[in-house]
């Protein structure tokens, strides 16, 4: 049940779990946290850096900004 809290937090931020879609567009899966520790690290980074949580939740490394 605790693992589902991570999924719920990611979905609450408007992020989705997209991967290789059956439509054939060959989109690669994007990073999403899997563990509560990963979620916690990204939420701390969002607060510290003044960023929206959705931005840090989609980072593989919470300390490295995403390229725009």
N, C-alpha and C positions, 0 to 999 in steps of 0.2 A: 504494500500500500504506500510506503514512503516514496518509492520510486515514481509513483504516479504524481506525486506533488511536484516533481521536477517538470513532468510533461504538462501539468496544469499551469505552472508558472510560465512556461515557454508559450503555450497557447494563449494565455491571458495577455501577453505582450504583443499579440497579433502575428507571431511567427508560426510557420508551418513546418512540418516534417516532409519536405519534398525530396524526392529522389529520382531515380531513373523512372520516368513516367511511361505508361503503356502507349502514349500517343506517338512515341518515336522521336521526341525532340532531344533525347539524350542529355538531359540536364543532369549534372553531377549533384549528389547529395550535399547539402550545406551542413556546416557544423552546428550542432545543438548539444547543450550539456546533457549528460546522462546520469550523473551522480549529484547528490545534494551538495557535496563539497565544491563541485564545479559551478553549480548554480550560485552558491554563496560567494565564491571568489569573483564571479562576474558581476553580481549585484553590488558588492563592495567597490569594485573598480568603477561601476557606473556612478555611484554616489560620490566617490572620491574625485572623479574627473568631471562631474557635472554633465554626464551623458545620459541619454535615454537608455533604460535597461535593455530594450530590444537590440540596441547596437552592440552592447557588450555581450549579450547572450549569443550572438551569432559569431563571436570571435573564437577561434581555436585557442588563442592565448589571450587572456584578459588584460595583459599588460601591453600588448602591441595594438596600436590603433589600426582600424581597417583602412584600406586605401579607398579614396573617394574618386 
